[in-house]
Amino acid sequence: MRRRSEPVSFKSSDQVSSPDGGHALRLNFSETDQFSMGKLITISQVLTELLDEWEAIAGHDGYILRGISTGLNLTPQLCPHSINLILKRLHRDAELDNEAESCPPKYAG
């Protein structure tokens, strides 16, 4: 699981080839990256193809995750808080509320 600020920071230019010849996204900054080394996150061929399709629609510059304004225009970048709203909506739509209530909390205190 990534911090919500990390997925919204990916730009189209962060899509690179991984050392093993596959595909990856370069995470340039992370709060947990103490030495600012960056990190390659391997992605599947399917995700690579979907990102290429999205670039054809949204353009080759800028952030991958973008919001949609009330006028149905793309915003420059999706805000990190929107990640929480999207995950909550997906959780609700998947009807996982009953499951979540029966699970003990992951962290206490």
One Martini backbone bead per residue (centre of mass of N, CA, C, O) as a GRO file, in nm:
protein
  109
    1MET     BB    1   0.098   0.035   0.021
    2ARG     BB    2   0.039   0.367  -0.035
    3ARG     BB    3   0.059   0.679  -0.018
    4ARG     BB    4  -0.163   0.915  -0.131
    5SER     BB    5   0.070   1.106  -0.255
    6GLU     BB    6   0.202   0.908  -0.465
    7PRO     BB    7   0.001   0.843  -0.703
    8VAL     BB    8  -0.043   1.161  -0.772
    9SER     BB    9   0.279   1.204  -0.864
   10PHE     BB   10   0.251   1.075  -1.128
   11LYS     BB   11   0.399   1.083  -1.442
   12SER     BB   12   0.440   1.012  -1.763
   13SER     BB   13   0.764   1.028  -1.734
   14ASP     BB   14   0.768   0.774  -1.514
   15GLN     BB   15   0.769   0.584  -1.749
   16VAL     BB   16   0.963   0.282  -1.748
   17SER     BB   17   1.223   0.071  -1.764
   18SER     BB   18   1.324  -0.208  -1.632
   19PRO     BB   19   1.601  -0.403  -1.570
   20ASP     BB   20   1.424  -0.672  -1.672
   21GLY     BB   21   1.238  -0.532  -1.923
   22GLY     BB   22   1.008  -0.407  -1.811
   23HIS     BB   23   0.777  -0.221  -1.625
   24ALA     BB   24   0.767   0.120  -1.482
   25LEU     BB   25   0.754   0.335  -1.198
   26ARG     BB   26   0.878   0.642  -1.089
   27LEU     BB   27   0.957   0.721  -0.757
   28ASN     BB   28   1.090   1.024  -0.655
   29PHE     BB   29   0.902   1.052  -0.388
   30SER     BB   30   0.921   0.987  -0.027
   31GLU     BB   31   0.876   0.978   0.311
   32THR     BB   32   1.044   0.689   0.326
   33ASP     BB   33   1.283   0.836   0.162
   34GLN     BB   34   1.563   0.939   0.319
   35PHE     BB   35   1.769   0.963   0.038
   36SER     BB   36   1.637   1.027  -0.240
   37MET     BB   37   1.640   0.766  -0.455
   38GLY     BB   38   1.404   0.626  -0.519
   39LYS     BB   39   1.160   0.417  -0.712
   40LEU     BB   40   1.075   0.112  -0.857
   41ILE     BB   41   0.754   0.018  -0.999
   42THR     BB   42   0.614  -0.250  -1.098
   43ILE     BB   43   0.437  -0.321  -1.403
   44SER     BB   44   0.215  -0.422  -1.613
   45GLN     BB   45   0.123  -0.461  -1.935
   46VAL     BB   46  -0.167  -0.369  -1.898
   47LEU     BB   47  -0.103  -0.099  -1.758
   48THR     BB   48   0.070   0.014  -1.982
   49GLU     BB   49  -0.158   0.020  -2.195
   50LEU     BB   50  -0.348   0.205  -2.031
   51LEU     BB   51  -0.151   0.444  -2.014
   52ASP     BB   52  -0.129   0.488  -2.318
   53GLU     BB   53  -0.429   0.549  -2.361
   54TRP     BB   54  -0.441   0.791  -2.165
   55GLU     BB   55  -0.232   0.968  -2.311
   56ALA     BB   56  -0.404   1.001  -2.571
   57ILE     BB   57  -0.619   1.168  -2.412
   58ALA     BB   58  -0.448   1.363  -2.194
   59GLY     BB   59  -0.156   1.339  -2.261
   60HIS     BB   60   0.210   1.351  -2.223
   61ASP     BB   61   0.162   1.558  -2.001
   62GLY     BB   62   0.179   1.512  -1.673
   63TYR     BB   63  -0.046   1.373  -1.485
   64ILE     BB   64  -0.214   1.080  -1.450
   65LEU     BB   65  -0.385   1.175  -1.213
   66ARG     BB   66  -0.713   1.310  -1.256
   67GLY     BB   67  -0.956   1.524  -1.255
   68ILE     BB   68  -1.309   1.623  -1.270
   69SER     BB   69  -1.492   1.866  -1.352
   70THR     BB   70  -1.805   2.001  -1.380
   71GLY     BB   71  -1.721   2.056  -1.700
   72LEU     BB   72  -1.553   1.796  -1.791
   73ASN     BB   73  -1.261   1.864  -1.703
   74LEU     BB   74  -0.934   1.838  -1.668
   75THR     BB   75  -0.721   1.827  -1.424
   76PRO     BB   76  -0.390   1.841  -1.349
   77GLN     BB   77  -0.460   1.708  -1.051
   78LEU     BB   78  -0.497   1.485  -0.812
   79CYS     BB   79  -0.592   1.480  -0.497
   80PRO     BB   80  -0.519   1.302  -0.218
   81HIS     BB   81  -0.811   1.303  -0.095
   82SER     BB   82  -0.948   1.151  -0.336
   83ILE     BB   83  -0.850   0.870  -0.266
   84ASN     BB   84  -1.034   0.828  -0.022
   85LEU     BB   85  -1.305   0.865  -0.170
   86ILE     BB   86  -1.269   0.636  -0.372
   87LEU     BB   87  -1.226   0.403  -0.169
   88LYS     BB   88  -1.497   0.438  -0.021
   89ARG     BB   89  -1.676   0.391  -0.268
   90LEU     BB   90  -1.571   0.108  -0.339
   91HIS     BB   91  -1.639  -0.018  -0.068
   92ARG     BB   92  -1.942   0.034  -0.079
   93ASP     BB   93  -2.000  -0.099  -0.362
   94ALA     BB   94  -1.879  -0.385  -0.250
   95GLU     BB   95  -2.000  -0.446   0.030
   96LEU     BB   96  -1.774  -0.433   0.297
   97ASP     BB   97  -1.892  -0.339   0.572
   98ASN     BB   98  -1.945  -0.612   0.721
   99GLU     BB   99  -1.653  -0.713   0.713
  100ALA     BB  100  -1.512  -0.477   0.866
  101GLU     BB  101  -1.665  -0.520   1.141
  102SER     BB  102  -1.536  -0.822   1.190
  103CYS     BB  103  -1.265  -0.685   1.202
  104PRO     BB  104  -0.990  -0.616   1.342
  105PRO     BB  105  -0.780  -0.393   1.416
  106LYS     BB  106  -0.458  -0.333   1.309
  107TYR     BB  107  -0.441  -0.085   1.508
  108ALA     BB  108  -0.347   0.017   1.831
  109GLY     BB  109  -0.361   0.340   2.008
   0.00000   0.00000   0.00000
